[in-house]
């Protein structure tokens, strides 16, 4: 299994981020989008909100085929959620 980890603050998620996720879904069997906290930035959204926005963006832009291949995690958000 080919696994990729895509770390970032994703505050906010952009079309560029979604493009990278889309390309990774084609190349890798599994993709983990890791929502991180950058202490040098003042986030406009908390980690839980960013996780939900990433899931919504991937669902809307890429559909279930990509969503089934990945998950979104955050060290501050104790549960994992599929893309």
N, C-alpha and C positions, 0 to 999 in steps of 0.2 A: 504494500500500500504506500502510495506517495502522499505525504502529508506536508502541508504548508502552514506556517503561522504568519499572520499579517498583523503586526503590532502598530498601535498608533493611538493618539488621543481622540481622533475623530470628532472634534468639537468645532464645527459641525461636520457631519458626513457630507462629502462633496461628490459631484459626478466623477471626478478623478478617482476617488476612493472606490466608487461603484465599478468603474472601468477596471481597476486592478483586481477587484473581487471577481468580476466576470471572467477575466483572463485566467485567473487562478483556478476557477471552477472547471475550465476546459483542460488545464494542464495537470491538475492534481486530483487525487481521489478524495481527499478530505482537506478542508480549509478551516482553520481556526482564526477568527478575527478577535484579537486581544485588545480590549479597550483599556488603555493605560492612563495613569494620572501623571501629568507633567507638572511638577511643583513650580516650574518657572512660568507657568501660564495660569491665568484666572479663568477657569472654564465657565461658559455660559450655561451649560447643562450638567447635571450630575451624571455619574456613570450609568445608573439605571436608565435614565432617559436616553442617553446615547446608545445604549444597547438596543432599546426599543426602536429608536429611529433607524439604526442600521438594519434591523430586521425588516422594518416597513419599507425602506428604500430598496433592499434586495428583492423583497416580494414584488414590489411594484415594477421595478425595472427589469429584473432578471427572471422572475417567476419561480415556480416550485422546483424545477430541475436543479437549479443552483442551490436553492435553500436547503434541499435534502442532503447536499454534500458538505455542509458546513455548520459551524456553531459560532456563536458570539459569546465571549466570556469577559469578565472584568474582575480584577482582584478585589474591588470594593463591592461588587455585586455578587453575593454568595452563590447564586444558582446559575447554571448555564442555560442558554436558550438556543434553539436551532436557528439558523439563518432564515 
